[in-house]
Amino acid sequence: MGIGMNWTIDVGVIVSAYITVSVVGAYVIRAILRRYEVDRGGGGLRCAGMAIGIIERVLVLTFVLVDQYTAITIVFAAKSIARFNELEDRNMAEYYLIGTLLSITFALIIGIIARLTIEGGMI
């Protein structure tokens, strides 16, 4: 990704993309997942899922912006390792998969739009 003719617009696009994947993404993903919520017995840290999702989307966006799409697999693998024991429960596994795929897809779409915008494909 090269810096375009007007770097202030490029910076604005990048900042907007990070705000979108972190703030807007958190609420969009939460609203969609509300339909599929699984009772996890109160385990885990309060609001940890949202924080993990934000970090996940920021990492995916960063990988898209620096043209490192294969690095996205690291995010998915790390989350899977951390949740390995919980994934034996089919409901939890499906909830996890829906949330992770939604989150990664959201960040990918925003990242691709940002790249196209910066590279002159959308403005």
N, CA, C and O atoms as a GROMACS GRO file, in nm:
protein
  492
    1MET      N    1   0.085  -0.117   0.000
    1MET     CA    2   0.000   0.000   0.000
    1MET      C    3   0.089   0.123   0.000
    1MET      O    4   0.168   0.142   0.092
    2GLY      N    5   0.077   0.205  -0.101
    2GLY     CA    6   0.157   0.326  -0.106
    2GLY      C    7   0.077   0.445  -0.059
    2GLY      O    8  -0.046   0.445  -0.064
    3ILE      N    9   0.148   0.545  -0.015
    3ILE     CA   10   0.081   0.668   0.027
    3ILE      C   11   0.037   0.740  -0.099
    3ILE      O   12   0.116   0.763  -0.190
    4GLY      N   13  -0.090   0.777  -0.104
    4GLY     CA   14  -0.147   0.845  -0.220
    4GLY      C   15  -0.104   0.990  -0.228
    4GLY      O   16  -0.019   1.036  -0.152
    5MET      N   17  -0.166   1.061  -0.320
    5MET     CA   18  -0.132   1.201  -0.345
    5MET      C   19  -0.160   1.288  -0.223
    5MET      O   20  -0.085   1.382  -0.196
    6ASN      N   21  -0.265   1.260  -0.152
    6ASN     CA   22  -0.300   1.344  -0.038
    6ASN      C   23  -0.293   1.260   0.089
    6ASN      O   24  -0.387   1.189   0.124
    7TRP      N   25  -0.181   1.268   0.157
    7TRP     CA   26  -0.158   1.180   0.272
    7TRP      C   27  -0.254   1.208   0.387
    7TRP      O   28  -0.279   1.118   0.467
    8THR      N   29  -0.308   1.329   0.398
    8THR     CA   30  -0.403   1.355   0.507
    8THR      C   31  -0.533   1.276   0.488
    8THR      O   32  -0.594   1.230   0.584
    9ILE      N   33  -0.573   1.260   0.362
    9ILE     CA   34  -0.691   1.178   0.334
    9ILE      C   35  -0.660   1.032   0.366
    9ILE      O   36  -0.743   0.962   0.424
   10ASP      N   37  -0.541   0.987   0.328
   10ASP     CA   38  -0.501   0.849   0.358
   10ASP      C   39  -0.502   0.823   0.508
   10ASP      O   40  -0.552   0.720   0.553
   11VAL      N   41  -0.448   0.915   0.585
   11VAL     CA   42  -0.446   0.899   0.731
   11VAL      C   43  -0.589   0.898   0.784
   11VAL      O   44  -0.623   0.818   0.872
   12GLY      N   45  -0.673   0.986   0.732
   12GLY     CA   46  -0.813   0.989   0.774
   12GLY      C   47  -0.886   0.859   0.744
   12GLY      O   48  -0.965   0.811   0.825
   13VAL      N   49  -0.858   0.801   0.628
   13VAL     CA   50  -0.919   0.673   0.590
   13VAL      C   51  -0.873   0.564   0.685
   13VAL      O   52  -0.954   0.483   0.731
   14ILE      N   53  -0.743   0.561   0.717
   14ILE     CA   54  -0.689   0.459   0.806
   14ILE      C   55  -0.745   0.473   0.947
   14ILE      O   56  -0.786   0.374   1.008
   15VAL      N   57  -0.748   0.595   0.998
   15VAL     CA   58  -0.803   0.618   1.133
   15VAL      C   59  -0.951   0.578   1.136
   15VAL      O   60  -0.996   0.514   1.230
   16SER      N   61  -1.024   0.617   1.033
   16SER     CA   62  -1.167   0.581   1.025
   16SER      C   63  -1.185   0.429   1.021
   16SER      O   64  -1.278   0.376   1.082
   17ALA      N   65  -1.098   0.361   0.951
   17ALA     CA   66  -1.107   0.215   0.942
   17ALA      C   67  -1.084   0.152   1.079
   17ALA      O   68  -1.155   0.059   1.118
   18TYR      N   69  -0.984   0.202   1.154
   18TYR     CA   70  -0.958   0.147   1.287
   18TYR      C   71  -1.073   0.177   1.384
   18TYR      O   72  -1.108   0.092   1.466
   19ILE      N   73  -1.130   0.294   1.375
   19ILE     CA   74  -1.245   0.327   1.461
   19ILE      C   75  -1.364   0.237   1.425
   19ILE      O   76  -1.435   0.189   1.513
   20THR      N   77  -1.384   0.216   1.296
   20THR     CA   78  -1.495   0.133   1.250
   20THR      C   79  -1.480  -0.010   1.299
   20THR      O   80  -1.576  -0.068   1.351
   21VAL      N   81  -1.360  -0.070   1.283
   21VAL     CA   82  -1.346  -0.210   1.324
   21VAL      C   83  -1.347  -0.227   1.475
   21VAL      O   84  -1.389  -0.331   1.526
   22SER      N   85  -1.301  -0.125   1.548
   22SER     CA   86  -1.297  -0.141   1.693
   22SER      C   87  -1.430  -0.103   1.759
   22SER      O   88  -1.486  -0.184   1.833
   23VAL      N   89  -1.480   0.014   1.733
   23VAL     CA   90  -1.601   0.062   1.801
   23VAL      C   91  -1.728   0.010   1.732
   23VAL      O   92  -1.809  -0.060   1.794
   24VAL      N   93  -1.745   0.044   1.606
   24VAL     CA   94  -1.865   0.002   1.534
   24VAL      C   95  -1.872  -0.150   1.527
   24VAL      O   96  -1.978  -0.209   1.548
   25GLY      N   97  -1.759  -0.212   1.497
   25GLY     CA   98  -1.754  -0.358   1.487
   25GLY      C   99  -1.798  -0.426   1.615
   25GLY      O  100  -1.867  -0.528   1.610
   26ALA      N  101  -1.757  -0.372   1.729
   26ALA     CA  102  -1.793  -0.432   1.857
   26ALA      C  103  -1.944  -0.439   1.874
   26ALA      O  104  -1.997  -0.540   1.918
   27TYR      N  105  -2.012  -0.332   1.838
   27TYR     CA  106  -2.157  -0.328   1.855
   27TYR      C  107  -2.230  -0.409   1.748
   27TYR      O  108  -2.332  -0.473   1.776
   28VAL      N  109  -2.179  -0.406   1.626
   28VAL     CA  110  -2.242  -0.483   1.518
   28VAL      C  111  -2.232  -0.633   1.548
   28VAL      O  112  -2.330  -0.706   1.538
   29ILE      N  113  -2.112  -0.678   1.584
   29ILE     CA  114  -2.092  -0.821   1.612
   29ILE      C  115  -2.174  -0.862   1.734
   29ILE      O  116  -2.236  -0.969   1.733
   30ARG      N  117  -2.175  -0.779   1.838
   30ARG     CA  118  -2.253  -0.812   1.958
   30ARG      C  119  -2.401  -0.824   1.925
   30ARG      O  120  -2.469  -0.915   1.973
   31ALA      N  121  -2.452  -0.732   1.843
   31ALA     CA  122  -2.594  -0.735   1.807
   31ALA      C  123  -2.628  -0.862   1.729
   31ALA      O  124  -2.733  -0.922   1.751
   32ILE      N  125  -2.541  -0.902   1.638
   32ILE     CA  126  -2.566  -1.022   1.560
   32ILE      C  127  -2.556  -1.146   1.648
   32ILE      O  128  -2.638  -1.237   1.638
   33LEU      N  129  -2.456  -1.151   1.736
   33LEU     CA  130  -2.434  -1.269   1.820
   33LEU      C  131  -2.539  -1.284   1.930
   33LEU      O  132  -2.557  -1.394   1.982
   34ARG      N  133  -2.607  -1.178   1.964
   34ARG     CA  134  -2.708  -1.185   2.069
   34ARG      C  135  -2.810  -1.295   2.039
   34ARG      O  136  -2.864  -1.359   2.131
   35ARG      N  137  -2.836  -1.316   1.915
   35ARG     CA  138  -2.930  -1.420   1.871
   35ARG      C  139  -2.880  -1.561   1.904
   35ARG      O  140  -2.959  -1.653   1.921
   36TYR      N  141  -2.748  -1.576   1.912
   36TYR     CA  142  -2.689  -1.709   1.930
   36TYR      C  143  -2.624  -1.730   2.066
   36TYR      O  144  -2.552  -1.828   2.084
   37GLU      N  145  -2.647  -1.643   2.161
   37GLU     CA  146  -2.577  -1.649   2.289
   37GLU      C  147  -2.586  -1.787   2.354
   37GLU      O  148  -2.689  -1.854   2.351
   38VAL      N  149  -2.474  -1.824   2.414
   38VAL     CA  150  -2.460  -1.953   2.481
   38VAL      C  151  -2.433  -1.925   2.628
   38VAL      O  152  -2.352  -1.840   2.661
   39ASP      N  153  -2.501  -1.997   2.717
   39ASP     CA  154  -2.474  -1.984   2.860
   39ASP      C  155  -2.343  -2.055   2.890
   39ASP      O  156  -2.334  -2.178   2.879
   40ARG      N  157  -2.241  -1.977   2.928
   40ARG     CA  158  -2.110  -2.034   2.955
   40ARG      C  159  -2.086  -2.054   3.103
   40ARG      O  160  -1.973  -2.077   3.145
   41GLY      N  161  -2.189  -2.047   3.182
   41GLY     CA  162  -2.176  -2.072   3.324
   41GLY      C  163  -2.104  -1.963   3.401
   41GLY      O  164  -2.052  -1.988   3.509
   42GLY      N  165  -2.099  -1.844   3.347
   42GLY     CA  166  -2.038  -1.732   3.419
   42GLY      C  167  -1.887  -1.735   3.423
   42GLY      O  168  -1.827  -1.657   3.497
   43GLY      N  169  -1.823  -1.822   3.345
   43GLY     CA  170  -1.677  -1.830   3.345
   43GLY      C  171  -1.615  -1.720   3.261
   43GLY      O  172  -1.680  -1.662   3.174
   44GLY      N  173  -1.491  -1.692   3.288
   44GLY     CA  174  -1.419  -1.593   3.209
   44GLY      C  175  -1.428  -1.455   3.266
   44GLY      O  176  -1.507  -1.427   3.356
   45LEU      N  177  -1.346  -1.369   3.212
   45LEU     CA  178  -1.342  -1.230   3.255
   45LEU      C  179  -1.460  -1.152   3.198
   45LEU      O  180  -1.505  -1.178   3.086
   46ARG      N  181  -1.508  -1.057   3.274
   46ARG     CA  182  -1.618  -0.972   3.231
   46ARG      C  183  -1.574  -0.889   3.110
   46ARG      O  184  -1.470  -0.823   3.115
   47CYS      N  185  -1.650  -0.892   3.004
   47CYS     CA  186  -1.626  -0.815   2.881
   47CYS      C  187  -1.501  -0.859   2.806
   47CYS      O  188  -1.457  -0.789   2.714
   48ALA      N  189  -1.443  -0.972   2.842
   48ALA     CA  190  -1.322  -1.019   2.774
   48ALA      C  191  -1.350  -1.052   2.628
   48ALA      O  192  -1.267  -1.026   2.541
   49GLY      N  193  -1.466  -1.109   2.601
   49GLY     CA  194  -1.500  -1.144   2.462
   49GLY      C  195  -1.500  -1.023   2.372
   49GLY      O  196  -1.449  -1.028   2.260
   50MET      N  197  -1.557  -0.913   2.419
   50MET     CA  198  -1.560  -0.792   2.339
   50MET      C  199  -1.418  -0.738   2.317
   50MET      O  200  -1.383  -0.698   2.206
   51ALA      N  201  -1.338  -0.738   2.422
   51ALA     CA  202  -1.200  -0.690   2.410
   51ALA      C  203  -1.120  -0.777   2.313
   51ALA      O  204  -1.044  -0.726   2.231
   52ILE      N  205  -1.137  -0.909   2.324
   52ILE     CA  206  -1.067  -1.000   2.232
   52ILE      C  207  -1.112  -0.974   2.089
   52ILE      O  208  -1.029  -0.974   1.997
   53GLY      N  209  -1.240  -0.954   2.069
   53GLY     CA  210  -1.291  -0.925   1.935
   53GLY      C  211  -1.234  -0.797   1.877
   53GLY      O  212  -1.201  -0.792   1.759
   54ILE      N  213  -1.224  -0.694   1.960
   54ILE     CA  214  -1.167  -0.567   1.914
   54ILE      C  215  -1.021  -0.587   1.872
   54ILE      O  216  -0.979  -0.542   1.765
   55ILE      N  217  -0.946  -0.654   1.956
   55ILE     CA  218  -0.804  -0.679   1.924
   55ILE      C  219  -0.793  -0.763   1.796
   55ILE      O  220  -0.709  -0.737   1.710
   56GLU      N  221  -0.878  -0.861   1.785
   56GLU     CA  222  -0.881  -0.946   1.666
   56GLU      C  223  -0.904  -0.864   1.540
   56GLU      O  224  -0.831  -0.878   1.442
   57ARG      N  225  -1.006  -0.778   1.542
   57ARG     CA  226  -1.037  -0.696   1.424
   57ARG      C  227  -0.928  -0.595   1.394
   57ARG      O  228  -0.899  -0.568   1.277
   58VAL      N  229  -0.865  -0.538   1.496
   58VAL     CA  230  -0.754  -0.445   1.475
   58VAL      C  231  -0.637  -0.518   1.408
   58VAL      O  232  -0.576  -0.466   1.315
   59LEU      N  233  -0.606  -0.638   1.457
   59LEU     CA  234  -0.498  -0.716   1.395
   59LEU      C  235  -0.530  -0.751   1.250
   59LEU      O  236  -0.445  -0.736   1.162
   60VAL      N  237  -0.652  -0.798   1.225
   60VAL     CA  238  -0.690  -0.834   1.088
   60VAL      C  239  -0.683  -0.712   0.998
   60VAL      O  240  -0.631  -0.721   0.887
   61LEU      N  241  -0.735  -0.598   1.042
   61LEU     CA  242  -0.728  -0.476   0.963
   61LEU      C  243  -0.582  -0.439   0.933
   61LEU      O  244  -0.549  -0.404   0.820
   62THR      N  245  -0.498  -0.448   1.034
   62THR     CA  246  -0.356  -0.416   1.014
   62THR      C  247  -0.294  -0.509   0.910
   62THR      O  248  -0.221  -0.464   0.823
   63PHE      N  249  -0.324  -0.639   0.919
   63PHE     CA  250  -0.270  -0.734   0.822
   63PHE      C  251  -0.319  -0.704   0.681
   63PHE      O  252  -0.243  -0.718   0.585
   64VAL      N  253  -0.444  -0.662   0.667
   64VAL     CA  254  -0.496  -0.626   0.534
   64VAL      C  255  -0.425  -0.500   0.483
   64VAL      O  256  -0.385  -0.494   0.366
   65LEU      N  257  -0.410  -0.401   0.569
   65LEU     CA  258  -0.348  -0.275   0.525
   65LEU      C  259  -0.202  -0.293   0.484
   65LEU      O  260  -0.152  -0.218   0.400
   66VAL      N  261  -0.133  -0.390   0.543
   66VAL     CA  262   0.008  -0.414   0.506
   66VAL      C  263   0.020  -0.533   0.411
   66VAL      O  264   0.130  -0.585   0.390
   67ASP      N  265  -0.092  -0.576   0.353
   67ASP     CA  266  -0.096  -0.681   0.252
   67ASP      C  267  -0.038  -0.814   0.301
   67ASP      O  268   0.038  -0.879   0.230
   68GLN      N  269  -0.075  -0.852   0.423
   68GLN     CA  270  -0.030  -0.978   0.481
   68GLN      C  271  -0.150  -1.064   0.519
   68GLN      O  272  -0.172  -1.095   0.637
   69TYR      N  273  -0.227  -1.102   0.420
   69TYR     CA  274  -0.351  -1.176   0.442
   69TYR      C  275  -0.327  -1.311   0.511
   69TYR      O  276  -0.409  -1.354   0.591
   70THR      N  277  -0.217  -1.377   0.480
   70THR     CA  278  -0.193  -1.508   0.539
   70THR      C  279  -0.171  -1.498   0.690
   70THR      O  280  -0.193  -1.596   0.762
   71ALA      N  281  -0.128  -1.383   0.739
   71ALA     CA  282  -0.106  -1.366   0.884
   71ALA      C  283  -0.238  -1.373   0.961
   71ALA      O  284  -0.237  -1.394   1.082
   72ILE      N  285  -0.349  -1.355   0.894
   72ILE     CA  286  -0.480  -1.362   0.960
   72ILE      C  287  -0.501  -1.500   1.020
   72ILE      O  288  -0.573  -1.514   1.119
   73THR      N  289  -0.442  -1.602   0.961
   73THR     CA  290  -0.456  -1.737   1.015
   73THR      C  291  -0.398  -1.748   1.156
   73THR      O  292  -0.442  -1.831   1.235
   74ILE      N  293  -0.300  -1.665   1.187
   74ILE     CA  294  -0.241  -1.666   1.322
   74ILE      C  295  -0.346  -1.625   1.425
   74ILE      O  296  -0.352  -1.683   1.533
   75VAL      N  297  -0.426  -1.526   1.392
   75VAL     CA  298  -0.532  -1.480   1.483
   75VAL      C  299  -0.630  -1.594   1.509
   75VAL      O  300  -0.665  -1.622   1.624
   76PHE      N  301  -0.674  -1.658   1.403
   76PHE     CA  302  -0.770  -1.767   1.416
   76PHE      C  303  -0.710  -1.883   1.496
   76PHE      O  304  -0.778  -1.940   1.582
   77ALA      N  305  -0.586  -1.916   1.469
   77ALA     CA  306  -0.520  -2.027   1.540
   77ALA      C  307  -0.503  -1.995   1.689
   77ALA      O  308  -0.528  -2.081   1.773
   78ALA      N  309  -0.462  -1.874   1.720
   78ALA     CA  310  -0.443  -1.836   1.861
   78ALA      C  311  -0.574  -1.844   1.938
   78ALA      O  312  -0.576  -1.893   2.051
   79LYS      N  313  -0.681  -1.797   1.878
   79LYS     CA  314  -0.812  -1.804   1.945
   79LYS      C  315  -0.856  -1.949   1.963
   79LYS      O  316  -0.913  -1.984   2.066
   80SER      N  317  -0.832  -2.031   1.863
   80SER     CA  318  -0.871  -2.172   1.871
   80SER      C  319  -0.794  -2.245   1.980
   80SER      O  320  -0.851  -2.328   2.051
   81ILE      N  321  -0.667  -2.216   1.993
   81ILE     CA  322  -0.586  -2.279   2.098
   81ILE      C  323  -0.637  -2.237   2.236
   81ILE      O  324  -0.650  -2.320   2.326
   82ALA      N  325  -0.666  -2.109   2.251
   82ALA     CA  326  -0.713  -2.059   2.381
   82ALA      C  327  -0.848  -2.119   2.420
   82ALA      O  328  -0.875  -2.136   2.538
   83ARG      N  329  -0.931  -2.150   2.323
   83ARG     CA  330  -1.066  -2.203   2.349
   83ARG      C  331  -1.077  -2.353   2.328
   83ARG      O  332  -1.187  -2.407   2.329
   84PHE      N  333  -0.966  -2.420   2.309
   84PHE     CA  334  -0.965  -2.560   2.268
   84PHE      C  335  -1.060  -2.647   2.352
   84PHE      O  336  -1.143  -2.718   2.295
   85ASN      N  337  -1.049  -2.644   2.484
   85ASN     CA  338  -1.133  -2.728   2.570
   85ASN      C  339  -1.280  -2.694   2.560
   85ASN      O  340  -1.365  -2.783   2.567
   86GLU      N  341  -1.311  -2.565   2.545
   86GLU     CA  342  -1.451  -2.522   2.535
   86GLU      C  343  -1.516  -2.568   2.406
   86GLU      O  344  -1.639  -2.580   2.398
   87LEU      N  345  -1.435  -2.593   2.303
   87LEU     CA  346  -1.489  -2.626   2.172
   87LEU      C  347  -1.545  -2.768   2.165
   87LEU      O  348  -1.600  -2.808   2.062
   88GLU      N  349  -1.530  -2.845   2.272
   88GLU     CA  350  -1.591  -2.979   2.276
   88GLU      C  351  -1.743  -2.969   2.285
   88GLU      O  352  -1.814  -3.059   2.241
   89ASP      N  353  -1.792  -2.860   2.341
   89ASP     CA  354  -1.936  -2.834   2.348
   89ASP      C  355  -1.980  -2.777   2.213
   89ASP      O  356  -1.936  -2.669   2.174
   90ARG      N  357  -2.067  -2.849   2.144
   90ARG     CA  358  -2.107  -2.809   2.009
   90ARG      C  359  -2.166  -2.669   2.004
   90ARG      O  360  -2.134  -2.591   1.914
   91ASN      N  361  -2.253  -2.635   2.100
   91ASN     CA  362  -2.312  -2.501   2.102
   91ASN      C  363  -2.206  -2.393   2.115
   91ASN      O  364  -2.210  -2.291   2.046
   92MET      N  365  -2.110  -2.415   2.204
   92MET     CA  366  -2.002  -2.319   2.222
   92MET      C  367  -1.916  -2.310   2.097
   92MET      O  368  -1.874  -2.201   2.057
   93ALA      N  369  -1.888  -2.425   2.036
   93ALA     CA  370  -1.805  -2.428   1.915
   93ALA      C  371  -1.872  -2.349   1.802
   93ALA      O  372  -1.806  -2.273   1.731
   94GLU      N  373  -2.003  -2.368   1.786
   94GLU     CA  374  -2.074  -2.296   1.680
   94GLU      C  375  -2.080  -2.146   1.709
   94GLU      O  376  -2.062  -2.065   1.619
   95TYR      N  377  -2.104  -2.110   1.835
   95TYR     CA  378  -2.107  -1.969   1.875
   95TYR      C  379  -1.971  -1.904   1.849
   95TYR      O  380  -1.963  -1.794   1.794
   96TYR      N  381  -1.865  -1.974   1.888
   96TYR     CA  382  -1.728  -1.925   1.868
   96TYR      C  383  -1.700  -1.905   1.720
   96TYR      O  384  -1.645  -1.802   1.680
   97LEU      N  385  -1.738  -2.003   1.640
   97LEU     CA  386  -1.711  -1.997   1.497
   97LEU      C  387  -1.789  -1.883   1.430
   97LEU      O  388  -1.734  -1.811   1.348
   98ILE      N  389  -1.915  -1.868   1.465
   98ILE     CA  390  -1.996  -1.759   1.410
   98ILE      C  391  -1.932  -1.624   1.448
   98ILE      O  392  -1.913  -1.539   1.361
   99GLY      N  393  -1.899  -1.607   1.574
   99GLY     CA  394  -1.840  -1.481   1.620
   99GLY      C  395  -1.707  -1.451   1.555
   99GLY      O  396  -1.683  -1.339   1.511
  100THR      N  397  -1.622  -1.550   1.548
  100THR     CA  398  -1.489  -1.531   1.489
  100THR      C  399  -1.499  -1.500   1.340
  100THR      O  400  -1.434  -1.408   1.292
  101LEU      N  401  -1.579  -1.576   1.269
  101LEU     CA  402  -1.593  -1.552   1.125
  101LEU      C  403  -1.658  -1.417   1.095
  101LEU      O  404  -1.618  -1.348   1.001
  102LEU      N  405  -1.759  -1.380   1.174
  102LEU     CA  406  -1.819  -1.247   1.157
  102LEU      C  407  -1.716  -1.137   1.180
  102LEU      O  408  -1.706  -1.041   1.103
  103SER      N  409  -1.640  -1.151   1.287
  103SER     CA  410  -1.541  -1.051   1.324
  103SER      C  411  -1.432  -1.037   1.218
  103SER      O  412  -1.397  -0.925   1.178
  104ILE      N  413  -1.379  -1.149   1.172
  104ILE     CA  414  -1.274  -1.146   1.070
  104ILE      C  415  -1.329  -1.092   0.939
  104ILE      O  416  -1.263  -1.012   0.872
  105THR      N  417  -1.449  -1.133   0.901
  105THR     CA  418  -1.509  -1.085   0.777
  105THR      C  419  -1.533  -0.934   0.783
  105THR      O  420  -1.506  -0.863   0.686
  106PHE      N  421  -1.583  -0.886   0.896
  106PHE     CA  422  -1.607  -0.741   0.913
  106PHE      C  423  -1.477  -0.664   0.893
  106PHE      O  424  -1.473  -0.566   0.819
  107ALA      N  425  -1.370  -0.709   0.959
  107ALA     CA  426  -1.241  -0.640   0.949
  107ALA      C  427  -1.184  -0.650   0.808
  107ALA      O  428  -1.125  -0.554   0.758
  108LEU      N  429  -1.199  -0.765   0.743
  108LEU     CA  430  -1.152  -0.781   0.606
  108LEU      C  431  -1.222  -0.682   0.512
  108LEU      O  432  -1.157  -0.616   0.430
  109ILE      N  433  -1.353  -0.673   0.524
  109ILE     CA  434  -1.429  -0.584   0.436
  109ILE      C  435  -1.386  -0.439   0.457
  109ILE      O  436  -1.362  -0.366   0.360
  110ILE      N  437  -1.377  -0.396   0.583
  110ILE     CA  438  -1.335  -0.259   0.611
  110ILE      C  439  -1.192  -0.236   0.560
  110ILE      O  440  -1.163  -0.130   0.503
  111GLY      N  441  -1.104  -0.332   0.580
  111GLY     CA  442  -0.966  -0.320   0.534
  111GLY      C  443  -0.956  -0.310   0.383
  111GLY      O  444  -0.880  -0.228   0.330
  112ILE      N  445  -1.032  -0.392   0.313
  112ILE     CA  446  -1.030  -0.388   0.167
  112ILE      C  447  -1.085  -0.256   0.116
  112ILE      O  448  -1.030  -0.197   0.022
  113ILE      N  449  -1.193  -0.208   0.176
  113ILE     CA  450  -1.248  -0.077   0.137
  113ILE      C  451  -1.145   0.034   0.162
  113ILE      O  452  -1.128   0.122   0.078
  114ALA      N  453  -1.078   0.029   0.277
  114ALA     CA  454  -0.976   0.130   0.308
  114ALA      C  455  -0.862   0.126   0.206
  114ALA      O  456  -0.820   0.229   0.155
  115ARG      N  457  -0.814   0.006   0.175
  115ARG     CA  458  -0.706  -0.006   0.076
  115ARG      C  459  -0.748   0.046  -0.060
  115ARG      O  460  -0.673   0.120  -0.124
  116LEU      N  461  -0.867   0.009  -0.105
  116LEU     CA  462  -0.915   0.056  -0.234
  116LEU      C  463  -0.928   0.209  -0.236
  116LEU      O  464  -0.896   0.274  -0.336
  117THR      N  465  -0.974   0.264  -0.126
  117THR     CA  466  -0.989   0.409  -0.115
  117THR      C  467  -0.853   0.478  -0.124
  117THR      O  468  -0.836   0.574  -0.199
  118ILE      N  469  -0.757   0.427  -0.049
  118ILE     CA  470  -0.623   0.487  -0.046
  118ILE      C  471  -0.554   0.471  -0.183
  118ILE      O  472  -0.485   0.562  -0.229
  119GLU      N  473  -0.574   0.358  -0.244
  119GLU     CA  474  -0.509   0.333  -0.373
  119GLU      C  475  -0.581   0.398  -0.490
  119GLU      O  476  -0.541   0.381  -0.605
  120GLY      N  477  -0.688   0.473  -0.461
  120GLY     CA  478  -0.757   0.549  -0.564
  120GLY      C  479  -0.870   0.476  -0.633
  120GLY      O  480  -0.922   0.523  -0.734
  121GLY      N  481  -0.908   0.362  -0.580
  121GLY     CA  482  -1.013   0.285  -0.644
  121GLY      C  483  -1.154   0.324  -0.605
  121GLY      O  484  -1.250   0.278  -0.668
  122MET      N  485  -1.169   0.410  -0.502
  122MET     CA  486  -1.306   0.439  -0.458
  122MET      C  487  -1.337   0.588  -0.447
  122MET      O  488  -1.454   0.626  -0.442
  123ILE      N  489  -1.236   0.670  -0.444
  123ILE     CA  490  -1.264   0.816  -0.434
  123ILE      C  491  -1.226   0.882  -0.565
  123ILE      O  492  -1.241   1.003  -0.579
   0.00000   0.00000   0.00000
